[in-house]
Amino acid sequence: MYTNRQSDQLAAPGGLGVYRPINIAANHPTNPTGQNLLLQRRRLQEAGPREFFQETNTFRAVVGLEGRLGMNWDWSAAINWGRNTGTDGSTKVANLDRVDNTLNPAICSNAPGAAIPCGDYLGYGDISQKVLDYILFTTRDHGGNEQKSFTANLSGQLFELPAGWVGFASGIEVRKERGWRDPDPLTVLGIANTNQQDPIAGEYLAKEAFAEFAVPLLQGRALAESLTLNLAVRYSDYDLFGEDINYKVGLDWQVVPSLKLRANYATAFRIPNIPELFGGIAEGNLTTTDPCSGWASQPAGSQVRQNCQAYGVPAGYVQPGNTILTTSGGNRNLEPEDARSLTLGAVWTPGFAPGLTLTADYFNIRIDNAIQRIDGSTKLAICYNTPGLAHPFCGNENFTRNPITGEVDFLSSQPVNAADERVSGIDLGGLYEFELAGFDSSFSLDVSYLDKYDVRPFPGAQVIHYAGKITGGRGSYTHWRAFTSLTMSRDEWSGTYSLQYIGKADDINAARGDIGDHSPSVSYHNVQLKYSPAKSFDVSFGIDNLFDKKPPFIQSYTDANTDTMTYDLLGRRWYARFGYRW
């Protein structure tokens, strides 16, 4: 399989003053005030909108074999190689070194054909096209990921019990994952008018094996058409993290032919991704408050005073300045996140309504050791306010001090395993299959209610309640979401009408009453018509966001002024697809 995708989006003109201060001296030829000026923000409106662009190439090849052993056993084996590479970037990005050059009268000139034209940034329309041509360029970032794996599986029936045969499945997998990203050279050097980035590259090797059992306990009994115990265990060995074992225990109870109850309890884990592990390490002087600055002047019973003294900080120590050199980026010492989940559900197919299936499931998920980035100031404050310096943030992997001066000489804001998360809610589903006017029809409805999504960023922190809120970067966690569709087909023709519903939510960062402090409920309508004259060929035409619903304004998001992770930005659009299979 090979796919190529090219896309682009428009964005507002770039703004100067965000990543490097723009200082204009009192005697500068463009400064009419006679005072030194700091240009905090200057949008390059003269240049027009920027264009973000992306191109990805995806390749995947699978070679496999499968067969049977006797009457009751199946086997399969496969080699999989997948690779995804991409280029992305933006037009009209300012080269900050060149911006500085245009403000330096010693090297810039207004003479025709000057290599470095002088720039005037103090009024809209004052930046000439020559200056724009000199300072603007197009960034190009390159990256990708690759996976190579071998899998082998065996499944069948072990032996027969009074209630039926015991099913068994097992398999092994060896998987190597690799990822990389090479930002534009000027972005790496911090010259481009965007966030400075370092190259990222890393890989890991995983070896896994699993076994699953389906054990029939009861069959054909009163209030137990069938009762099956499901057991599963998975062993994982990662070259970066060592070994881990996870399991699942489940029960399927067919009470009567129309009612089935189910329950599952499982453990799981998530390994850190490539950027979290191998993201480029950078150091920068970040605004940070050292709680031990002037600790000797605090009351004798102060927890901070006691801890700073116990740590060995000199009595006369005063923080030199308001910044501390802080390390950020990936963290190769990260460990996998751990999770436990409980699900309880029911499936009802009422006899009085043939073709109707209703489902209800409750889920409760707990994630421990979750990966979170914690600011250096927060780590210092939590450590020195914890009795006996007992908090994990007091460890040398988070910060150290000069033993003579007491000054913090190492402070990390790299991601750590510190958070825990709790998620619970209910999923409801319905499917009704029927015939209408000669058409085979089906109506489906899936509804999800998020009751709780609580995050504690680190031990001792206040719990953040995300359910019913729109966040500033995590997306939207509305209480209610739904998706429903009606599909009708006859002979070669079929059509689908679908509706996506996103419930209302409050902006977690906005003050109540402000514009954009909440989002109303939003619905998107989509329609598709499909013609399939043969099993190997089909043609389809569709319209998404049929009524051109605009995304709501959200205060916490500067990109597109809305939650780009949740709402549709493209508006009404149509597509046509031709499919051929052989």
SULBELMO-V223159 format. One record per pair of residues at least 4 apart in sequence whose ideal C-beta (glycine too) atoms are under 6 Angstrom apart, sorted by sequence separation. I is the first residue (numbers start at 0). J is the second residue. D is the distance in Angstrom with one decimal. If there is no record, write none. Layout:
i: {I/I}
j: {J/J}
d: {D/D}
//
This chain:
i: {23/68/103/126/131/182/254/271/273/274/297/312/373/385/395/456/509/544/559/562/16/93/108/159/182/185/186/271/307/373/385/388/392/400/401/435/455/488/511/556/558/561/15/67/100/101/119/185/189/217/236/253/469/531/556/23/158/218/297/400/401/433/455/487/509/25/66/107/109/156/157/235/252/348/382/468/530/552/553/25/106/217/381/398/399/432/453/454/486/553/559/25/65/107/156/157/186/216/234/251/294/347/382/399/466/506/529/24/381/382/398/431/453/465/467/484/485/550/64/118/215/216/233/250/346/398/505/527/528/23/116/290/294/430/452/484/63/116/154/182/213/214/232/249/345/378/397/452/504/527/22/100/429/451/483/61/62/101/153/213/231/248/291/344/503/526/550/20/21/101/116/181/428/449/482/503/61/152/212/247/342/343/502/525/550/180/295/378/427/481/526/60/151/211/229/246/342/501/179/245/291/426/480/523/524/16/59/150/210/245/341/500/524/16/425/479/544/547/16/58/149/209/227/293/340/424/452/477/478/498/499/547/16/177/243/292/424/477/523/14/15/57/148/208/226/292/339/424/498/544/176/423/449/477/544/14/56/147/207/225/338/423/497/101/175/224/289/449/475/543/12/13/55/146/206/336/337/422/496/12/174/337/448/542/12/54/145/205/222/336/421/495/173/336/447/518/541/12/53/144/203/204/420/494/172/203/286/375/446/469/540/97/98/203/286/287/419/468/493/97/142/171/375/445/467/468/469/470/471/515/539/51/142/284/374/418/492/515/9/10/170/444/468/491/515/538/49/50/94/141/284/285/417/491/10/49/93/169/443/491/537/49/94/140/282/372/7/8/140/168/442/536/91/139/282/370/523/7/46/138/167/441/509/535/92/281/371/6/90/166/281/371/440/506/508/280/368/506/5/88/89/165/279/369/438/439/469/506/88/278/325/369/4/88/278/369/438/88/163/277/367/437/3/87/138/162/276/162/275/366/2/86/160/162/163/276/162/365/1/85/364/0/84/83/363/83/271/82/361/81/270/360/80/268/269/359/79/268/358/78/267/201/357/77/266/356/76/199/201/265/19/201/355/75/264/306/354/199/354/41/44/74/199/263/354/13/199/303/45/73/198/262/197/302/306/334/72/261/330/71/197/323/330/373/469/471/46/71/260/325/326/327/371/259/323/325/475/287/288/258/287/290/316/29/290/474/475/257/474/29/257/313/257/290/312/469/96/95/178/240/275/94/95/92/93/92/275/18/13}
j: {27/72/107/130/135/186/258/275/277/278/301/316/377/389/399/460/513/548/563/566/21/98/113/164/187/190/191/276/312/378/390/393/397/405/406/440/460/493/516/561/563/566/21/73/106/107/125/191/195/223/242/259/475/537/562/30/165/225/304/407/408/440/462/494/516/33/74/115/117/164/165/243/260/356/390/476/538/560/561/34/115/226/390/407/408/441/462/463/495/562/568/35/75/117/166/167/196/226/244/261/304/357/392/409/476/516/539/35/392/393/409/442/464/476/478/495/496/561/76/130/227/228/245/262/358/410/517/539/540/36/129/303/307/443/465/497/77/130/168/196/227/228/246/263/359/392/411/466/518/541/37/115/444/466/498/77/78/117/169/229/247/264/307/360/519/542/566/37/38/118/133/198/445/466/499/520/79/170/230/265/360/361/520/543/568/199/314/397/446/500/545/80/171/231/249/266/362/521/200/266/312/447/501/544/545/38/81/172/232/267/363/522/546/39/448/502/567/570/40/82/173/233/251/317/364/448/476/501/502/522/523/571/41/202/268/317/449/502/548/40/41/83/174/234/252/318/365/450/524/570/203/450/476/504/571/42/84/175/235/253/366/451/525/130/204/253/318/478/504/572/42/43/85/176/236/366/367/452/526/43/205/368/479/573/44/86/177/237/254/368/453/527/206/369/480/551/574/46/87/178/237/238/454/528/207/238/321/410/481/504/575/133/134/239/322/323/455/504/529/134/179/208/412/482/504/505/506/507/508/552/576/89/180/322/412/456/530/553/48/49/209/483/507/530/554/577/89/90/134/181/324/325/457/531/51/90/134/210/484/532/578/91/136/182/324/414/50/51/183/211/485/579/135/183/326/414/567/52/91/183/212/486/554/580/138/327/417/53/137/213/328/418/487/553/555/328/416/554/54/137/138/214/328/418/487/488/518/555/138/328/375/419/55/139/329/420/489/140/215/329/419/489/56/140/191/215/329/216/329/420/57/141/215/217/218/331/218/421/58/142/422/59/143/143/423/144/333/145/425/146/335/426/147/335/336/427/148/337/428/149/338/273/429/150/339/430/151/274/276/340/95/277/431/152/341/383/431/277/432/120/123/153/278/342/433/93/279/383/126/154/279/343/279/384/388/416/155/344/413/155/281/407/414/457/553/555/131/156/345/410/411/412/456/346/410/412/562/375/376/347/376/379/405/119/380/564/565/348/565/121/349/405/350/383/405/562/190/190/273/335/370/190/192/191/192/192/414/192/192}
d: {5.0/4.0/5.8/5.2/5.5/4.2/4.6/4.1/5.6/4.6/4.1/5.1/5.3/5.5/5.4/4.8/5.0/5.8/5.4/5.6/5.2/5.6/3.8/5.0/5.4/4.3/4.5/4.9/4.5/5.6/3.9/4.5/5.0/5.6/4.9/4.7/5.4/3.6/5.8/5.7/5.5/5.4/5.5/5.6/6.0/5.4/4.1/4.2/4.2/4.4/5.1/5.0/4.6/4.1/5.6/5.1/5.7/5.4/4.3/5.6/4.8/5.4/5.1/5.6/3.9/5.4/5.7/4.5/5.2/4.2/4.5/4.8/4.5/5.1/5.3/5.8/5.0/5.4/4.9/5.2/5.6/3.9/5.5/5.7/6.0/4.7/5.0/4.8/4.6/5.0/5.7/5.0/4.0/4.0/6.0/4.8/5.3/4.5/5.5/5.2/5.1/4.6/4.6/4.5/5.6/5.1/4.2/5.9/5.1/4.2/5.9/4.7/5.7/4.6/4.9/5.7/5.0/4.0/5.3/4.3/5.3/5.7/5.1/5.0/5.2/4.6/4.6/5.9/5.4/4.4/4.3/5.2/3.9/5.0/4.3/3.9/3.3/5.0/4.0/4.2/5.7/4.4/4.7/4.0/5.3/4.3/5.5/4.7/5.3/3.7/5.9/5.1/4.5/5.4/5.2/5.8/5.1/5.8/5.4/5.6/4.2/5.2/3.9/3.6/5.3/5.4/3.7/6.0/3.8/3.4/5.7/5.1/5.0/5.1/5.3/4.7/5.0/3.8/4.5/3.9/5.8/4.7/5.2/4.9/5.9/4.5/4.3/5.2/4.4/4.1/5.8/5.1/5.3/4.4/3.8/5.9/4.9/4.7/4.2/4.5/4.6/5.2/5.9/5.3/4.2/5.4/4.2/4.7/5.7/5.6/4.7/5.1/5.7/5.0/4.8/3.4/5.3/5.1/4.7/4.9/4.9/4.3/4.6/5.7/4.6/5.3/5.2/5.8/5.6/6.0/4.5/4.0/5.8/4.0/5.6/5.4/4.5/3.9/5.8/5.4/4.4/4.8/4.1/5.0/5.2/3.7/4.9/4.7/5.5/5.9/5.8/5.0/5.9/4.4/5.0/4.4/5.2/4.9/4.8/4.3/4.8/4.7/4.8/5.6/5.1/4.1/4.3/5.5/5.5/5.5/5.3/5.4/4.0/5.3/4.6/5.8/4.9/5.1/5.2/4.8/4.6/5.1/5.9/4.9/5.3/5.1/4.6/5.2/5.7/5.3/4.5/4.8/5.3/5.1/4.8/4.3/5.5/5.4/4.4/4.2/5.9/4.5/5.1/4.9/4.8/5.9/5.7/4.3/4.5/4.8/5.1/5.8/5.3/4.8/5.6/4.1/5.1/5.9/4.8/4.5/5.9/4.8/5.0/5.0/5.7/5.6/5.0/5.5/5.3/4.5/4.8/5.0/3.5/4.0/5.7/5.1/5.9/5.5/4.8/4.6/5.7/4.5/4.1/5.7/3.6/5.6/5.3/4.6/5.6/4.8/5.6/4.5/4.0/5.3/5.8/5.6/5.1/4.5/5.4/5.3/4.8/4.7/5.7/4.8/5.7/4.7/5.6/4.8/5.6/4.5/5.2/5.3/4.9/5.5/5.5/5.1/5.9/4.3/5.0/4.1/5.8/5.1/4.2/5.0/5.1/5.5/5.1/5.1/4.9/3.7/5.4/4.0/4.7/5.9/4.6/4.0/4.4/5.2/4.8/6.0/5.3/5.4/5.2/3.9/4.2/5.2/6.0/5.2/4.3/4.7/4.8/6.0/4.9/4.3/3.2/5.5/4.8/5.8/3.8/4.9/5.1/5.8/5.4/5.3/5.9/3.8/5.3/5.8/6.0/4.2/4.7/5.5/5.9/5.4/5.6/5.7/4.0/5.7/5.2/6.0/4.4/4.6/3.7/5.5/4.5/5.4/4.3/4.6/5.4/4.8/4.8/4.6/5.3/4.4/4.5/5.4/4.7/5.3/4.1/5.5/4.5/4.8/5.2/5.3/5.4/4.7/4.4/5.7/5.5/5.2/4.8/3.2/4.9/5.0/5.3/4.6/5.8/5.5/4.0/5.1/6.0/5.0/5.4/4.9/5.3/5.9/5.9/4.9/4.7/5.3/5.9/5.1/2.1/5.6/5.4/5.2/3.5/4.8/4.1/4.6/6.0/5.2/5.3/5.8/5.8/4.0/5.2/4.5/5.3/4.8/4.8/4.9/5.3/4.3/5.2/5.3/5.1/5.1/5.3/5.5/4.9/5.7/4.0/4.3/5.6/3.9/4.0/5.0/5.6/5.6/5.9/4.7/5.5/4.5/4.1/5.5/5.1/5.5/3.6/5.7/6.0/5.9/5.6/5.5/3.9/5.5/5.5/5.9/5.6}
//
